[in-house]
Structures are given as C-alpha cells and as structure tokens.
C-alpha cells in the first residue's frame, strides 16, 4: 500500500504493507520434472472457498 491508497488514508492499514491479490493468486501449484535438460511443466489448480472467503484483517 502507498500513502495514496484509500485504505491507508482511512487508517485501515499502513503504507508499505503488502497488498493481497487473491483473485490472481488463489491456486495451488506444482512443477513436473520432465527430465534433465527439458523445461519443467507448471500445473495449477484453482482454490475454491466455499465456507470461508479470503479477507484482509486489520491489526490497527
């Protein structure tokens, strides 16, 4: 977060804190070895949150 972010201006978080991107990074991943000298394969599986949804906490 930066000084210009609404969350900082409202006092909900501090400048310099990490900003979450749950919509972009909500997955589990594993690399598959394809042999020496070959490029590995990245496998991704999306995470689905049915009971609890990801949220941002405030410790201020």
C-alpha positions as MATLAB code, in Angstrom:
seq = 'XXXXXXXXXXXXXXXXXXXXXXXXXXXXXXXXXXXXXXXXXXXXXXXXXXXXXXXXXXXX';
ca = [
       0.000    0.000    0.000;
       1.057    3.589   -0.603;
       0.084    6.865    1.052;
      -2.442    7.461   -1.754;
      -4.385    4.213   -1.219;
      -7.831    4.734    0.344;
      -7.150    2.001    2.922;
      -4.108    3.919    4.219;
      -5.924    7.251    4.223;
      -8.792    5.695    6.205;
      -6.324    4.337    8.783;
      -7.115    0.687    7.994;
      -3.503   -0.212    7.111;
      -0.017    1.255    6.973;
       1.998    2.361    3.929;
       4.411   -0.344    2.821;
       2.158   -3.256    3.786;
       1.668   -5.970    1.185;
      -1.461   -5.724   -0.941;
      -3.282   -9.015   -1.471;
      -4.308  -10.231   -4.921;
      -6.496  -13.203   -4.026;
      -8.279  -13.150   -7.382;
      -4.944  -13.623   -9.188;
      -3.062  -15.952   -6.843;
      -5.741  -18.257   -5.377;
      -4.291  -21.527   -6.627;
      -2.074  -24.409   -5.608;
       0.807  -25.227   -7.954;
       3.358  -27.946   -8.560;
       6.214  -28.275  -11.024;
       6.561  -31.500  -13.012;
      10.098  -32.662  -13.761;
      10.376  -33.602  -17.444;
      13.942  -34.827  -17.500;
      17.382  -33.280  -17.416;
      17.744  -30.501  -19.965;
      13.980  -30.165  -20.510;
      11.789  -27.345  -19.269;
       9.569  -28.274  -16.307;
       5.782  -28.072  -16.607;
       3.812  -25.904  -14.181;
       0.479  -27.364  -13.059;
      -2.031  -25.025  -11.362;
      -5.311  -25.890   -9.676;
      -7.625  -23.081   -8.541;
      -8.632  -22.867   -4.891;
     -12.343  -22.643   -4.199;
     -13.526  -21.161   -0.927;
     -16.985  -22.447   -0.057;
     -17.262  -21.886    3.699;
     -14.820  -19.055    4.414;
     -13.764  -16.397    1.936;
     -10.284  -14.784    1.947;
     -10.327  -11.438    3.705;
      -7.973   -8.709    4.851;
      -7.518   -8.276    8.600;
      -6.761   -5.023   10.327;
      -4.499   -5.073   13.374;
      -4.526   -1.298   13.781;
];
